[in-house]
Amino acid sequence: MAQLFSDISIWLLITLFVLGAASFTLSTISGGGGALMQIPILNFLIGTSQTAPVINLGTFISRPSRIIIFWKHIVWRVFWYYVPSAMVGAVLAAFLFAEVKIYWIQIVVGLFLVSTFFQYRFGKKERSFEVRYWYFIPLGFFISMIGTFTGGMGPILNPFLLNAGIEKESLVGTKAAQAFFLGIAQIGSYTFFGLLTPELWVYGIALGLGATLGNFIGKELLKRMSKLAFRKWVIAIMVISGLVLLVKAFSELF
């Protein structure tokens, strides 16, 4: 164990902590996207193959604080539709982690996220299409699979939550509760299939502690935001996340 810590740069851990705090402050006021924003930075810092397990571990560690903060706003009906299929998708994705390439799915998802700018007219339009609660069953399976492969797919759920009339604290709290139970399946599967080494656990813990701090900072900022301002932040992060996915997919494809 002493050898492990001697091999890890303290500056890298500080960088991961700050990255977690900054990205999850932004994630809280924009309904998600913190994990996806971390992908290009972590790819550079620790390598592409290690990014997804570290992001999902860091995100999982930060979730209890976000659930506690937004507990009374959680929409449990959506939670129960989403979580069972999402946990199945996470286990299946972890099993296939090293074998499956998802470039084209990332491109489709990226284009969908970028299109939300036009769907919502940058926040002026409250809803762009009808959403029924049962939609969250297939969404849970699909989003958890892609998120387990990439390390972050939270923003793709936002258009469906917004169109179901779920905004601000309710959106953040509901996603946090869903993501926590999804994280149990992800981290358990990563561990079972040998994808989380002791070194990656240290990285994930540093990232998660920073993300926990970001949750509290973000909560204070969110209280001061109007619904329109929140919707604009959500859309902005969805568009940026879509562009990140497109760049990531094309760079791996070509």
Backbone torsions as a table, in degrees:
resi	resn	phi	psi	omega
1	MET	NA	-42.6	178.2
2	ALA	-61.4	-39.0	178.1
3	GLN	-62.8	-38.4	179.7
4	LEU	-60.0	-49.3	-177.7
5	PHE	-69.8	-29.1	178.7
6	SER	-70.6	-23.4	-179.8
7	ASP	-87.3	-10.5	-177.0
8	ILE	-101.4	129.8	-179.8
9	SER	-71.5	129.3	176.7
10	ILE	-63.9	-31.9	179.2
11	TRP	-68.6	-33.7	175.7
12	LEU	-65.4	-42.0	179.3
13	LEU	-65.0	-40.4	177.3
14	ILE	-63.6	-41.5	178.3
15	THR	-61.8	-42.5	178.8
16	LEU	-64.6	-39.6	178.2
17	PHE	-62.2	-48.1	-179.8
18	VAL	-64.7	-40.4	178.0
19	LEU	-61.4	-43.7	178.0
20	GLY	-62.1	-43.8	-178.9
21	ALA	-64.3	-46.2	-177.6
22	ALA	-67.3	-45.6	-175.8
23	SER	-69.2	-33.9	-178.8
24	PHE	-86.3	-18.2	165.8
25	THR	-64.1	-48.4	177.3
26	LEU	-62.6	-41.5	-179.3
27	SER	-60.9	-38.9	-177.9
28	THR	-67.6	-39.9	-177.4
29	ILE	-85.2	-4.7	-179.2
30	SER	-125.6	12.5	174.5
31	GLY	73.6	18.7	179.1
32	GLY	128.3	-179.2	179.6
33	GLY	101.3	-8.6	-178.9
34	GLY	-60.5	-45.0	-179.4
35	ALA	-64.2	-42.3	-178.1
36	LEU	-66.0	-35.1	178.4
37	MET	-66.1	-24.1	-178.3
38	GLN	-78.8	-19.6	-171.2
39	ILE	-55.8	-54.2	-177.3
40	PRO	-63.9	-32.9	-179.7
41	ILE	-70.1	-45.5	180.0
42	LEU	-69.8	-33.3	174.1
43	ASN	-56.0	-40.4	-179.9
44	PHE	-72.7	-40.4	-173.3
45	LEU	-77.6	-41.9	-172.0
46	ILE	-126.0	-5.4	178.0
47	GLY	103.4	144.5	-175.3
48	THR	-58.6	-42.4	-174.8
49	SER	-68.1	-20.5	-177.5
50	GLN	-99.4	-9.0	-171.9
51	THR	-65.0	-50.5	-174.6
52	ALA	-60.2	-49.0	178.2
53	PRO	-60.2	-40.0	-178.7
54	VAL	-67.3	-44.0	179.3
55	ILE	-62.0	-46.8	-177.7
56	ASN	-66.7	-34.0	176.0
57	LEU	-68.3	-47.8	179.4
58	GLY	-60.5	-42.1	178.5
59	THR	-63.7	-42.1	-179.9
60	PHE	-61.3	-43.0	-179.5
61	ILE	-62.4	-33.6	-176.2
62	SER	-82.5	-15.7	-171.9
63	ARG	-64.3	-42.3	-178.7
64	PRO	-54.5	-40.0	-180.0
65	SER	-64.8	-39.1	-179.9
66	ARG	-69.7	-37.0	177.8
67	ILE	-63.6	-44.1	179.4
68	ILE	-62.1	-44.7	-177.6
69	ILE	-61.8	-40.3	-173.5
70	PHE	-111.9	21.7	-173.2
71	TRP	-53.5	-47.3	-173.9
72	LYS	-71.6	-8.6	-179.1
73	HIS	-100.6	-5.1	-175.0
74	ILE	-66.1	132.4	176.2
75	VAL	-93.3	96.6	-170.7
76	TRP	-69.4	-25.3	179.1
77	ARG	-62.7	-43.8	176.7
78	VAL	-64.9	-41.3	179.4
79	PHE	-53.8	-48.6	-174.6
80	TRP	-72.3	-26.3	173.4
81	TYR	-71.7	-37.5	-169.1
82	TYR	-83.7	-46.8	-164.3
83	VAL	-65.5	-47.3	-176.6
84	PRO	-56.6	-47.4	-179.6
85	SER	-69.5	-31.3	178.9
86	ALA	-66.0	-38.4	179.6
87	MET	-67.8	-37.8	175.7
88	VAL	-62.4	-45.1	179.2
89	GLY	-61.7	-38.1	-179.4
90	ALA	-66.1	-42.9	179.5
91	VAL	-64.6	-44.3	179.5
92	LEU	-62.6	-42.0	-179.1
93	ALA	-65.6	-39.7	178.7
94	ALA	-64.1	-37.6	178.0
95	PHE	-63.5	-36.1	-176.9
96	LEU	-95.9	5.9	-167.3
97	PHE	-50.2	-46.6	-173.5
98	ALA	-83.6	-9.2	-171.8
99	GLU	-104.8	-27.4	-168.9
100	VAL	-98.0	133.0	173.8
101	LYS	-107.3	131.9	-171.0
102	ILE	-122.8	34.2	-176.1
103	TYR	-56.0	-48.4	-173.1
104	TRP	-70.4	-33.5	175.9
105	ILE	-65.9	-41.2	177.6
106	GLN	-60.9	-38.6	179.4
107	ILE	-65.1	-45.0	179.2
108	VAL	-62.4	-46.2	179.7
109	VAL	-63.7	-42.7	178.7
110	GLY	-59.3	-44.4	178.5
111	LEU	-64.3	-39.4	177.9
112	PHE	-61.7	-44.4	-179.1
113	LEU	-65.4	-41.9	178.5
114	VAL	-62.7	-35.4	-177.6
115	SER	-68.1	-16.8	-179.1
116	THR	-64.1	-23.9	175.7
117	PHE	-57.1	-41.4	-178.7
118	PHE	-83.9	-32.7	179.9
119	GLN	-61.7	-41.6	-175.4
120	TYR	-101.6	2.5	-177.7
121	ARG	50.1	47.9	-178.5
122	PHE	49.5	48.5	171.6
123	GLY	94.5	-10.8	-178.3
124	LYS	-71.9	-26.9	179.6
125	LYS	-101.9	126.5	-175.0
126	GLU	-73.5	-37.1	-177.6
127	ARG	-137.8	145.9	-177.8
128	SER	-116.8	-20.1	174.8
129	PHE	-159.0	160.2	-176.8
130	GLU	-78.0	139.2	177.8
131	VAL	-127.8	128.6	173.2
132	ARG	-103.6	153.5	-173.8
133	TYR	-61.1	-33.8	-177.4
134	TRP	-65.7	-18.2	177.4
135	TYR	-57.4	-27.1	-175.1
136	PHE	-72.9	-11.6	176.1
137	ILE	-70.1	-57.8	177.0
138	PRO	-66.9	-31.0	178.0
139	LEU	-61.5	-41.1	179.9
140	GLY	-59.4	-45.7	-179.8
141	PHE	-63.8	-49.1	-176.5
142	PHE	-65.2	-50.2	-175.5
143	ILE	-65.9	-39.1	-179.5
144	SER	-68.2	-36.7	177.8
145	MET	-62.9	-50.4	-178.3
146	ILE	-67.2	-38.5	178.6
147	GLY	-65.0	-35.1	177.9
148	THR	-68.0	-35.7	176.4
149	PHE	-69.8	-43.2	-169.0
150	THR	-98.3	-28.8	-176.7
151	GLY	103.7	-9.6	179.6
152	GLY	-171.6	119.8	176.7
153	MET	-140.2	18.7	-176.8
154	GLY	-54.6	-42.4	-175.1
155	PRO	-60.6	-26.6	-177.3
156	ILE	-67.8	-21.8	177.7
157	LEU	-77.7	-22.7	-173.4
158	ASN	-59.3	-44.3	179.4
159	PRO	-59.3	-35.1	-178.9
160	PHE	-72.6	-38.2	176.4
161	LEU	-68.0	-44.1	178.4
162	LEU	-60.3	-42.5	-179.4
163	ASN	-73.6	-13.7	172.5
164	ALA	-91.0	4.0	178.1
165	GLY	82.5	20.1	-178.5
166	ILE	-104.4	118.5	-175.2
167	GLU	-135.9	168.9	174.1
168	LYS	47.4	-126.7	-174.2
169	GLU	-58.6	-35.4	179.6
170	SER	-65.0	-40.2	178.7
171	LEU	-66.3	-47.5	-178.3
172	VAL	-64.3	-45.3	-178.2
173	GLY	-66.3	-43.0	-180.0
174	THR	-63.6	-44.6	178.9
175	LYS	-64.3	-36.0	-180.0
176	ALA	-64.6	-43.9	179.6
177	ALA	-64.3	-43.7	177.9
178	GLN	-61.5	-46.3	-175.4
179	ALA	-66.2	-30.9	-179.5
180	PHE	-64.5	-47.6	-179.4
181	PHE	-72.1	-32.6	171.9
182	LEU	-62.6	-39.4	179.5
183	GLY	-62.8	-34.3	176.4
184	ILE	-58.4	-45.1	179.1
185	ALA	-67.2	-40.8	-178.3
186	GLN	-65.8	-52.8	-176.2
187	ILE	-66.9	-39.6	176.5
188	GLY	-61.1	-41.2	-179.3
189	SER	-71.6	-42.6	176.3
190	TYR	-56.1	-44.7	-178.1
191	THR	-66.2	-45.8	-178.2
192	PHE	-60.9	-40.0	-177.7
193	PHE	-90.6	9.1	172.9
194	GLY	74.5	26.6	-177.4
195	LEU	-92.1	-12.8	179.8
196	LEU	-109.9	103.0	177.2
197	THR	-83.6	165.2	176.4
198	PRO	-54.7	-38.7	178.7
199	GLU	-61.9	-42.5	-179.7
200	LEU	-69.3	-30.6	174.4
201	TRP	-61.5	-43.0	178.7
202	VAL	-62.9	-44.1	178.2
203	TYR	-60.8	-45.5	-178.0
204	GLY	-64.5	-38.0	179.2
205	ILE	-65.6	-43.0	177.9
206	ALA	-60.7	-45.3	179.1
207	LEU	-63.8	-41.9	-178.0
208	GLY	-67.4	-37.3	177.6
209	LEU	-65.7	-40.8	175.8
210	GLY	-64.1	-41.4	179.4
211	ALA	-63.4	-35.3	177.4
212	THR	-61.5	-45.1	175.8
213	LEU	-60.3	-41.9	179.2
214	GLY	-60.5	-33.7	178.0
215	ASN	-60.7	-43.0	-178.7
216	PHE	-70.4	-40.2	177.6
217	ILE	-64.5	-44.0	-178.9
218	GLY	-63.5	-36.5	179.4
219	LYS	-60.0	-42.8	-179.4
220	GLU	-65.9	-37.2	178.2
221	LEU	-70.2	-38.1	-177.4
222	LEU	-64.8	-35.9	-179.8
223	LYS	-60.1	-27.8	-176.3
224	ARG	-91.0	-1.5	-175.0
225	MET	-95.6	144.0	172.7
226	SER	-79.8	167.1	177.6
227	LYS	-63.0	-37.9	-180.0
228	LEU	-65.9	-44.1	179.0
229	ALA	-63.1	-41.4	178.1
230	PHE	-60.8	-45.9	-178.7
231	ARG	-61.4	-38.3	178.7
232	LYS	-66.0	-40.5	177.3
233	TRP	-64.3	-42.5	178.9
234	VAL	-58.7	-46.8	-178.1
235	ILE	-66.2	-42.0	179.2
236	ALA	-59.2	-45.0	-179.4
237	ILE	-69.6	-35.0	176.4
238	MET	-62.3	-42.8	179.9
239	VAL	-65.6	-45.6	178.7
240	ILE	-62.1	-42.6	179.1
241	SER	-62.5	-40.0	177.1
242	GLY	-61.2	-41.7	178.7
243	LEU	-66.1	-39.4	177.2
244	VAL	-60.8	-44.7	179.4
245	LEU	-63.1	-40.7	-179.5
246	LEU	-64.8	-45.0	179.1
247	VAL	-62.8	-43.8	-179.9
248	LYS	-61.8	-45.1	-177.7
249	ALA	-65.2	-46.1	-178.0
250	PHE	-68.4	-35.1	179.2
251	SER	-66.0	-36.5	179.1
252	GLU	-78.3	-29.5	-177.3
253	LEU	-75.2	-38.5	-175.9
254	PHE	-110.2	NA	NA
